[in-house]
Amino acid sequence: MRAIRAFAALAVAVSALSAVPVAAHEAEQASTARPVLVCATDAATRRAFTREHGAAPVFITAREAMALRPSDPAWSTPRCMTAVEHARLVNASAYARAR
């Protein structure tokens, strides 16, 4: 039931993945925030997310997160990502930084 809160510490700001310099990123962060939470897919997590955010969770993949552009509209509620997709996102981000 509290799975959302347990994973809240793992929240990922997808907009931080863009290639925007840090100073410019901080200025834009308030207007282009796209929070992504690591969520389980069970019924209890879906109910908790709906109760906390007022809408059913919308799941995105690591590929969709990486394809986001700073010009894309911000989200009114956080998106969800499974733990597997989050690991893919972290690995892809680390690979991109190493290049």
N, C-alpha and C positions, 0 to 999 in steps of 0.2 A: 504494500500500500504506500509505503514511503519510498518507493524505488526512485521516484523523481528527485526527491530531496537527497537521497544517497548518491545519486549520480550528478547532482547539481554542481559539485566541486569539479566535475570533469567537463563543465560547459565549455564549448569551443566557440570563439568568435570567428566565424568564417571570413569575415571581412579582413581579418588580420593576415590572411593568406595572400592577399594581393601584393603586388610589387611596389606599393606606395611607400615612399620614405617615412620613417617613424614620425617625424614632426607633422607632416601632412596627414598621415594616418590618424593621429590623435585628434586633429582638427575635424576630420571627416567622420570619425567614429560615432559621434552622437547622431548624425543624420543618416548614416548608412549601416547602422548596427543590424546584424543578422545573427542573433544568438541561436546556437544549436546545442541541444542537450542530448546526452547519451541516454537512451530510453530502452527499456525492455518492451517486448511486444505482447505481454500478457494482458488479460482483461483488467486486472487490478491497477496496473500502471496506466492503462488507457483511461480508466475512471478517475484516477488521481490527477492525471494531466488535465483532463476535461474540467474537473472541479477547480483546479488551481488556475488554469489559463482561460477558461470559458469556451474552449473549442477542442474538438478531437485532435489528437496528435497527427501531424503530417510528417511522414518519414522521407528523408532525402538520402541519396547515396553520396559516397565520397567523390565520385565523378561529377555529380551535380554541384556539390559544394565547391569543387575546384574550378568549375566553369562559371561561377558567379563573377560578375563585373561590378566595380564600384558604382556604375550608373544604374544597376538594377534596383528596383524599389525595395525599401526596407520591409521587414515582416512585422505584422501587428502582434503575432504570437510566436514564441520560439518554435523552431522546427526540431524534429527528433532524428536521431541517427542510432542505428544498432551498434553494439560494441564492436562487431566485426567491421562495419563500415568506418567506425571511428579509427580503428587500427589501420585500415587502408589509407585513410586521410592523413594520419600522422606519418605513416611510411612514405606516402607520396610527397608530403611537405618536406620531410627530411631529405629525400632524394632530390627534390627541386632546389633546396638550399645548397646541397653539395655540388650541384652542377654549376 
